[in-house]
Amino acid sequence: MPAPQITTPEAANRLARAICSDLSLYNEEKIIEGIENDTFFDVLSNELDEGRHLYKTRMAPDLFESTNFFERAIVDVILKYKGHIKSKIW
């Protein structure tokens, strides 16, 4: 039985952050490489696409279309906590 669709912004934000937290936990080396070489979105393209797809499949379509919680979570959950990594992008 499929999981129920998420219909509230609070739950959508929590899911986005949880998915990005998992991406950060399981892809540390790729994240470091991507930040150091300014190729973050290229190096993690498959993982981010997979996470975005999971997020989208759990969302009510109108909520998914009207919010950017997943994209914000990439910055807030993954990139924000990697500011100590030397990079020409910051």
Stockholm file with secondary structure:
# STOCKHOLM 1.0

chainA/1-90         MPAPQITTPEAANRLARAICSDLSLYNEEKIIEGIENDTFFDVLSNELDEGRHLYKTRMAPDLFESTNFFERAIVDVILKYKGHIKSKIW
#=GR chainA/1-90 SS CCCCCBCSHHHHHHHHHHHHHHHHHHCHHHHHHHHHTTCHHHHTHHHHHHHHHHHHHHBCHHHHHHCCHHHHHIIIIIIGGGTTSCCTTC
#=GC SS_cons        CCCCCBCSHHHHHHHHHHHHHHHHHHCHHHHHHHHHTTCHHHHTHHHHHHHHHHHHHHBCHHHHHHCCHHHHHIIIIIIGGGTTSCCTTC
//
